[in-house]
């Protein structure tokens, strides 16, 4: 009977909560909107990991993590941030940003993630239009040791690894947005003088 129970798997929910990103400099004097699609908000990465027990399935709610961490990160870059109602809803904002998780994989205490970033701004021929792929990859993390604990430690290991994925990628996104809009802001300031 025990041998039979060993092969009966369980489904585990992993809900990462990435740490808020700290402010890195003065926010750009721009109003920003972001749009995260319903599919992205609901995205779940489901996988089985042999080391955590072959019969277990782990559902990582990466869409929830994106929904929490992306607007907070944008608040460190832009003067004001609002959620858009559609991927075309620039409204009265200066910029509209649409993030999309392209690839996400957690493995032995590490991760690989790819976040596609589509950026539009208001204006004529000088308007910024960018579509970038931001990649994150882990270093050895404290989560790696939890993988040897099997299913009992699996939820914590996966949660920590996923949080590290977002905590690695979001500063890269913030840096890229600052690079993209530094020139725009400089041109606007020159026009005012």
N, C-alpha and C positions, 0 to 999 in steps of 0.2 A: 504494500500500500504506500509506504514512504517513497519508494522509487517512482511510483506513478505520480505522486504529488510533486516531485522534483521537476517533472516535465510540464506540469500545468503552469502556465504563465499568468502573469498579472500585467495589467496596464497601469502605468504610473504617470501622473501629471507632474510636470516640472514647470514651475512658474518663476522665471528669473525676474529680478528687480534690480537692474543696473544702478550703480551709484550715480547720483547727479554729477554732471561735469562742472568743474569749477570755472569761474570766469577767467578768460585769458585776454585781458586788455579791455579797452573801452569798446562797447558795442558800436557797430557801424550805424550811422544816422540814416537808416533805411527801414521802411516798414515791410515786413515779410509775411507771406502766407505759406502754408504747407498743406499738401493733400496726401493723405495716406488712404489708399483704396480700401474698401470693405474686405476684399480678398487678402490684402496685406495685413490688415488689423487682425483678421481671423487665422492667419497662417500658423500652422503647427508643424514642427519637424518631428516626425515619428520614426523611430529606429529601434533596433535591437542591438545590444552590445554583448558579445560572447562573454567577455570578462565579467559582466554584471549579471550573467545568467541568461542562457539562450532563450528561455521561455518568456522573458520579460520584454514588454514594449514600453518605450519611454516617449511620451508626448511632450515636447518642449514648446511652450507657447511663445515663440519668437515674435509673433505679431503683436502680442501684448507688450513685450519688451520694447519693440520699435515704437509703438504708440506712446509709451511713457518717456523713453529716452530722447527721441528725435525733437519734439517741441522744446524740451528743457535745454538741449544742446543749442537749438536755434536762438533761444533767449540769451545765450552767452555771446552771440554773434551780432544780432540785430537789435535795434532800438525797440521795436514792437513786433510781436508775433501773434498771428491769428490762424485758426484752422480755416481752410477753404472748403467750399461745398462741392467742388469738382476739380478735375485736373486742369481746367481752363479758367477757373475763377480767380483772376488776378485782383478783381475788385478795385479798391483804392490803394492797394499795396504797390510798392516799388518792385517787388520780386515775388515769384511763386516757385516753390521748390517741391518736387515730387520724389520721395525716396521709394525704392523698391528693392527688397531683399532678392538678389538673383540666385545666391547659393549660400547654404549654411550647413556646416558639418562639424559635429563635436566628436572628438576621438580621444584616446588615452590621456585625458587631462588637458588636451589642447583644442584648438578649433581652427577652422578656415572659414572666412566669411567674405561675401562680396555684396556690396550695396551699390545699386545704380542710383545715380543722382541726376535728375533732370531739372534744369534751372532756366527760368524765363524771367526777363525783366521788362519793365515798361520803357518805351522810347522808340526812336526811329531806327535808322540803320546801325547806330552804335549800341543798340540794345544787346544785352548779354543773353546768349543762348548757349547753354552748356549741357552736355550729357556725359557724365563721368562714371567710371566704375572704381569704387574705393574698396581696397582689399585689406583685410586684417588677418594676421596669423599670430598664433600664440608663441610665447616664450614658455619655458618650463614654469608651471604654475603650482601653487599650493594645492590646487584641485587634483593634480596628477596622483598624489599619494592616496587619495580617496578611492581611486579606481581599484585598488587591490582589496578593498573591503567588500566587494561583491554588491549584490542588490541592496543590502542594508545601507551602504554608503553611496549607492548610485545616484539617488536623487540629489544629494548635496553636491556630489562631484559634477553632475551635469548642470545643476543650477549655477555653481561657481564658474564653470567653464563658459557657459553661455553669457553670464554677466561680464566676464573678462572679454568676451568677443565684442560686446557692445561698448564696453569701456575702452577698448583699443580702437575701434572704428570711429566712434563719435568725435574724438579730438582730431582725427584725420579729416573728417568731413568739415569740421569747423575751420580748420586751417585752409582747406581748399576753398570754402566759401569766402573767407577773408581775402585770399589771393584773387579770386574772381572779381570781387567787388571793390577792392582797394583802388583799382584804376578808375572805376566808375565814380567812386566817391571823390577821388582827387580831381577828376574832370568837372564834377558838379561844383566843388569848392572853388576851382579856378574860374568858373563861369560867374560865380557870385561876386568875386573880388573885382 
